[in-house]
Amino acid sequence: MQKKLFRQKSLDRISSPESLNEYLHVTNVSIWVVLIAVILMLGGLFVWSGIASVESFAYGVAQVEDNVLKMHFDNEQVAQSVEEGMIITVGNEKAPVISVGTDENGQIIAAATVQMPDGIYDAKVNYKSTRMIELLFN
């Protein structure tokens, strides 16, 4: 007994020439809408990642005496990234770092000139700005 791989009905349907003019539906409109939405979303994400950035800060305590701000950092490893010209932020006040050095205990300190009342304040220094797209390719 010889087994047939295909049913005779299916073979007849394929071999009939009357179905050659029929339109073959490969996809429908909803698949194209989903594809375009995904492409637009990926394009928007790519543009956003080129514009948006993540800021890295070194936090610490700033002491102001006679319009001179001296900032002591909470994390010494992060404080090593602070350089002259970076901006110290104390509340709404901003001032450039004029010098970076160490105190008598060996801790890194940053100094700036400010127009603020004497006192002790929480402060931060923006030492690095990373674009989101750089995070994807590093």
Buried (B, 14 or more C-beta within 10 A) or exposed (E): EEEEEEEEEEEEEEEEEEEEEEEEEEEEEEEEEEEEEEEEEEEEEEEEBEEEBEEEEBBBEBBBEEEEBBBBBEEEEBBEBBEEEBEBBBEEBEBEBBEBEEEEEEEBBBBBEBEBEEEEBEBBBBBEEEBBBEEEEE
